[in-house]
């Protein structure tokens, strides 16, 4: 797993972009994890707006981003709390926003500065490579989007992924 992560990070593949529905993609992500033991005591709240237009993305890459954030959130809550998934359209920027929030322990300011750095992790040895968020950052950047984080120790964490609505598929 570590070697695969290193290879994925060092040799990113060319995205296979197509029109996709982000709400449906988030639904698929939740269906993949909700029956795992880690999620049994986590309340999953869906606030997915109906007016979200399809966006041009590589669905498998975007699913990897969402899964990284969702699993990190569940681990930060030690398997107990509330995970909120929200989507909305920002017509002023012609972007959609995907917000993933948890009620976990939060992230310290010194760790916030390094969280997208390759190989940075706060997890115990053997429980993470520190590549998940670095790869996610690269994927979002490849899609001309942004990923940002708001957090406070003891206050939970919110990741916001912004993706442009009108991005042409590369030839």
PEUR-V95885 format. One record per helix or strand of 2 or more residues. SS is the DSSP state (2 for helix, 1 for strand). FROM is the first residue (numbers start at 1). TO is the last residue. Records with the same first field share a line. If there is no record, write none. Layout:
SS = FROM-TO + FROM-TO
This chain:
2 = 2-10 + 22-33 + 37-39 + 59-76 + 109-112 + 132-142
1 = 18-20 + 41-48 + 55-57 + 80-90 + 95-102 + 146-152 + 156-164
